Amino acid sequence: MMLHATHAAHAGHSKITIRTVDTDVVVLAVALVCTLDEKDEVRVSFGTGKAFCFLAADEMMWALGPEKAQALPMFHALTGCDTVSFFAGRGKRTACEVWTAVLELTQVLIDLTTAPDQVDEDATHTIERFVILLCDRTSTSTDVDKTRCKLFARKNNVQLIPPTSAALKQHIRRAVYQGGQVWGQALLPAPALPSPTDWG
């Protein structure tokens, strides 16, 4: 869909409408606007029945800012999408609030959107800090396992504690495969996708 929308824009169409019922497509449309001319309008015809609406992807991009809009697909994959699990009890609104507190996360997400061969340690540490704050907004820890132990002692619901570092690394790999490898190549006519079992 994004490839066709880009082709239409490059062929001189300045008003593009994408029809979908999938939130993932809305996210990709917002990121797509970053690659188009400033005068191009991208609308998303979203939902069905009483929930149907038109969303202005270009206005969403400008409201977020170009950097965050470019990082949005990776952020969406990391915090839960159709193919990647989400953090229990932590919705997108909470994740967005934490994103504003971890300033370096935006650049990390942009870098991961470029279909990297692997996730480096610095990126992993930044995402780990993000997940810690997602589960405990007052934490000063940078170690997810230590935070997990601390929260386990405090919380009644163990589903609300962060994953182990090993589980988090696998979660990051799944998110980067979806957000970086698959969506990161959404504008290529013939994306080269590694096997999910071999990647990372």
N, C-alpha and C positions, 0 to 999 in steps of 0.2 A: 504494500500500500504506500509506504513512504517513498519507494523508488518511483512509483507512478506519479506521486504528487510532485516529487522533485523534477521529473521529466516534464510534467505539465508546466511547472514554474519556469523552467529553462526554455520551454517552447513559447513563452510569452504570456501565459495565463497568470494574471496577478491575483485572482480570487479563486481559491481552491476549497472545496468542501469534501471532507472525508466522513463516510457513514460507518458507524460502529456501535456495538453494545459492550465493548471491552475497554476497561480502564487502561490496560496496557497500551492500546492504540492512542488514547488521549495523551498519555505520557510521551510516547514517541512523536506525536504531532507537535507537542510543545517544543521538544528538542529539535525537531525538523526545522522549525522557524529560524533557528540560529544559523542555518546553512543557506537561507533564502535572502532575497533582497528585502530591504526595510519596508518597501511599499507593498510587498505581497501580503495578502490577507489569507489566513488559514482558519477555516471554521470546521468544527467537528459536530456532525449531526449525531447526537449521543442518546442512547436509551430507547425505551419503547413505552407506549401507553402514556399514563399520567406522568411518568418519570422522563419523558422525552424532552430534550432541550438542545439548543445550539450553543456550543462553547467556542469562545474566541481564543484559539491556541496562540495567535500572535500577541494578543493582549496579556495572556498568561505568561508568555515568555518575557515580555517587558516588565511585568510586575515582579517576577522572580529575579530578573537580571540575566544577562546572557550566560554567565558562568554557571549559575545554579540550574538554569534551564538545560544547559549542555550536560550537566551532571545528573539530571533528573532520572533518566532511565536506569542508571547504575544504582541510584538511591532507591528507586522503586523496587528493583530486583533485590537489593540488600535487605530492605525492610518487609519484603513479602510480596510476591506476585503469583501469577498462575502456576509457575513452575518451581518457585522457591518458597520455602516455609517462612512464616512470620514469627516474631517474638511474642509469645503469649501475653495477652493483656496490654500490649503496646501497639496502639494504632498509628496511622500515618500522621495524625495531628501531633501526637506526642513526639514522634520521630522527627517531624519538622522543627519542633521547638528545640529539641536537643541539637539538631543540625546547626542551628544558629549559634550554639554555644561551643561547637567544635569547628572553628574557622578553617583549619587545615583540611577538614574532611572534603570540602568542595574540590580542591585540586587533586586529591587522591582519587575521588570518584571520576573526575574527568580523565585522569591518566588510565584508570581501569577500563574506561569506555572504549579505549583504542585497541581492544583485542590483544592484550599482552600475553606473552607465552607463560608467564607465571606471576604470582602476587609476591612482591618483595616484602621484606620484614618491616620496613617503615610504614608501608600501607596497612599491613596487618595490625601494627601497634595503634595506628590512628583509628582504625575501625574497632579495635578492641576497646579503646577509650570511649568511643561513641556508644558501644553496646553497654559498657559499664554505666554511663550516664543515663542511658535509656532505662536501665533497671533501678538505678539509685542516683537521683539528680544531685545529691549532696556529696557523693563520693569523691575522694581525691586520689583514689587508687588507679594504677595503670595495669594491674594484673587481674584478669577476669576470674581466675581460679580463686584468688584471695577474696575478691568481692563476692563470689559465689558462696564461699564458706561463711563469710560475715552475714550475708543476707539469709542464708539457710537457717542460721541461729535466730534471726529476727522475724522471719515471715511465717505465717500460717500456711500459705499456699506455695508449695515448692515449685509449681509451674511458673511462678513469677520471678524466679531467680535466673541469672544469665546462664547460658550453656557453658560447658567446660571449654578450655582453650582448644582442645582437639576437635570438639564438635563445632566450635566457632570457625576454625580453619576450614572444615569441610563446608560449612554454610557459606563462607566467603567464596570458596571455589565454585560452588553451584551458582551463587549470585553473579560472579564475574563471568562464568560461562554464558549465562543468560544475558546479562547487561553489557558485557564487553565483546564476547565472541559473536553471539546471535544478533542482538540489537545494535551492537557497535558496527556491524557490517550491513545494516539494513539498507543502506543506499548503494550497495554494490550489486551489480547484476548477477554475479556468480560468487557469492561469499565462500571462502575456504574455511569450513568449520572442522576443527579437530574432533576426534571421537570423544564423547563425554567421559568414557572410561579411561582414556589415555591422557586427558588434559590435566595440566597443572603438576 
